[in-house]
Every structure is written in C-alpha cells, then in structure tokens.
Amino acid sequence: MSKYVFIYHAPVTPAEAAPPSPEQMDAVMGEWNAWAARVGDGLVDFGTPLAGGVRVTKDGTSPSSREVAGYSIIEADDMDAALELAKGHPHLNMPGGCEIEVHEAQQIPGM
C-alpha cells in the first residue's frame, strides 16, 4: 500500500468563511465522518483545515499563490483506488468550485 496526500483547494479558506450554524456544522462533519468510515483503516491522518499559506524561497517569502484549504493522508492500493476515494469526497460538494489534488507520497532513497 502507498500513501496519498489529498490537498483540498477552495475559493475561500475555512478561516475566511462565515461561521456555520451548529446544524450546518453537524451536517458537514457528518459527511466527512461518513467518508472517513468508507476509507476505514486506510485513513492515516484525517487532516485539518489550513490558512495563511506563505511561500518560502531563497530570496524571501511571499503569500502562497494558491490557497490550500486543508489536507488528508490516506493509504490505498494504487492511484486509481485513491482517486476513487477522492471522487466520493464531501469537499467536492462544498460551494464555490472546490477541488482535490491527489499526490502519491514517494519513498526517500536510503531512508
């Protein structure tokens, strides 16, 4: 099994969005928990919302050019299996055209 990082993009980060009502929060978390249950033991790290990205280069820092709304790490047999899990992800149902990038975590030689 390989690890895959799901990177969530959204037009508005959770920190910038209007606070949801308790009922809305329960509904959203219900969808996320249902997805996590489908992933099962393959869910390595449920992840967390992110905000305020900063790009660091040898020349200094600048705001991130693409806001990352959050991440999760899963294990799956292959990229096709990881993509199937992403296709049913509740993040895709969020308003505003949310997207998920899926990246395979590579082994570091000699480690």
SULMO-V166566 format. One record per residue. PSI is psi as a letter, one per 40 degrees, with the letter a starting at -180 (* if undefined). OMEGA is omega in radians with two decimals (NA if undefined). Layout:
PSI&OMEGA  PSI&OMEGA
This chain:
i&3.10  i&3.06  i&3.11  h&3.11  h&3.02  h&3.11  h&-3.06  h&3.07  i&3.11  i&3.14  d&3.12  h&3.10  i&3.10  d&-3.14  d&-3.11  e&-3.05  i&3.04  h&-3.13  h&3.12  i&3.03  i&3.09  d&3.14  d&3.10  d&3.14  d&3.10  d&-3.13  d&-3.14  d&-3.13  d&3.05  d&3.10  d&-3.14  d&3.14  d&3.07  d&3.09  d&3.13  d&3.11  d&3.10  d&3.12  d&3.08  b&-3.09  e&3.11  e&3.12  h&-3.09  d&-3.11  h&-3.13  d&3.13  a&-3.09  i&2.99  i&3.11  i&3.09  i&3.00  f&-3.12  i&3.11  h&3.09  h&3.13  h&3.05  i&3.11  e&3.14  e&3.13  a&-3.09  i&3.06  i&3.10  i&3.09  i&-3.12  e&3.10  h&-3.07  h&3.06  h&-3.09  d&-3.14  a&-3.12  i&2.92  i&3.06  h&3.13  i&2.94  h&3.11  i&-3.12  d&-3.11  i&-3.10  d&3.13  d&3.12  d&3.10  d&3.14  d&3.09  d&3.09  d&3.13  d&-3.10  d&3.13  e&-3.03  h&-3.13  d&3.13  d&-3.12  e&3.14  e&-3.13  i&-3.13  i&2.99  e&3.09  f&-3.14  i&-3.11  i&3.05  h&2.95  h&3.10  h&3.14  h&3.05  h&3.07  h&-3.10  i&3.05  i&3.06  h&-3.12  h&3.09  e&-3.13  *&NA
